[in-house]
Amino acid sequence: MSPAINLLEDFKLEINRLSSKGKPFFFLLDFELEKPQVFRFDAAAAAGVYFNYRNITNHPEPVSRLDAGYRIIERVPVRRGEYSEAFKIVQDNLHAGNTYLINLTFPTEVSIEAGLSDIYENSTAKYRLLFKDEFVQFSPEPFVRIEDGRIYSFPMKGTIDASIPDAEQNILDDEKESWEHNTIVDLIRNDLSMVSEKVRVNRFRYIERIISREKELLQVSSEITGVLSEDWRASLGDIILKLLPAGSISGAPKKKTLEVIREAEHGKRGYYTGISGVFDGNNLDTAVNIRFIEKQEDKYYFRSGGGITSSSSMMSEYRELIDKVNVPSNS
């Protein structure tokens, strides 16, 4: 077996061991499933890994505090020509029937009036993670939650600038966005059916607001749920791995879509668009690793992207990728 497979097997067994004993832990998985990590809460803090997932946290005091506001002062996105080339690869595969929805992502180099720890501490996002001095995430998107023996997923698909007139109605009426969201809901429903029973959509296409320092975005979400077996804690690691990668940041069908992503993006995503989460001894809460800034040497990169279908406009998708490059608000 390859080293990555060995690491995944160790990861799965450790998750199963800790969850079956009711021991709290934090875990982190990269998109390529090559660098899985599991930490007890205190061990994560000792390693410089801090998290706050809907108020489950491993640090009672602030890591840092910023007195003044901060913002992105410069963006250097992927060149439009380079994005266009990747977009064409995606469109060629869509029209060939190899995939019918794919999430295309790129990094944008940014200059920020703050460090990673400042961004982490001053964000009010549901899922905040500071990983050493390597990256910070302020994700609004849950992956799955497990509460009282039920598993929940909340896929997000469809984003619009809230300042646009009639923004909410526009995003809900948009045929491309509606089809894309329907596709992901169907994919997630099938995924949950692999690990649970009585799967159903509780809420379909509702609006959530994401506030950054420069603009407010509207995001379309749905809620899907299923019933787990009574002994789910003993196989929690198996459950997590069966559901990967997250459908909302890969596409459908997953296997072929991942091949197209590798061809179009020319590099690994790493922990961006992977998943992470906390087990509190009873229940599980996890996030999709988006709204993500990473540090490479002395430069910072904000990673973003969007779902592409055969009816997508290259310029519209390119603008959406750039529109998402914003640091979080602390209000």
Secondary structure, DSSP 4 states (H G I P E B T S, - for coil): --HHHHHHHHHHHHHHHHHHTT--EEEEE-TTSSS-EEE-HHHHHHTTEEEEETTEES-SS-S---SS---EEEEEPPPHHHHHHHHHHHHHHHHTTS-SEEEEEEEEEEEESS-HHHHHHT---SEEEEETTTEEEEE--EEEEEETTEEEE--EEEEEETTSTTHHHHHHH-HHHHHHHHHHHHHHHHHHHTT-EEEEEEEEEEEEEEEBSS-EEEEEEEEEEEE--TTGGGGHHHHHHHTPSPGGGSEESHHHHHHHHHHHH-S--TTTT-EEEEE-SS-EEEEE--SEEEEETTEEEEEEEEEE-TT--HHHHHHHHHHT--PBP--
